[in-house]
Amino acid sequence: MKIIDMSFKEGQELKLRVKPKDGCCTFAINIGHDSENIALHFNPRFESGTIVCNSLSGGSWGDEQCDGNLPFSCGEESKFYINYNNEQFYIKLPDGSMMNFPNRLGDVKYKFFDVSGDAKLLGLKMK
């Protein structure tokens, strides 16, 4: 699912309900300006049991940041809460633990949202 004209602003919270497919390998949640400028690329990788975050600026990837905490499974609905400011993204994982990732693009408003890979978006709320 791709949304190309939403208004996700600093201080707002994005609540996502995502269900990774049975036997999935990976999926990604992307937030940014467009498909070439992604401030947050949130990428769980089930085979390695890690979550990789990155950013894409002008089509060039930055340095990956890996987290070995993967508190959700294939085939199970998972809830994620994402908010940010001009310095950091804050991601609350399904078990209540938190991840941070630098807001490398440094903006306070993004309009592009995408869920791709082996997962289905079940719900999206912004407040």
Order of alpha helices (4+ residues) and beta strands (2+ residues): beta-beta-beta-beta-beta-beta-beta-beta-beta-beta-beta-beta-beta-beta
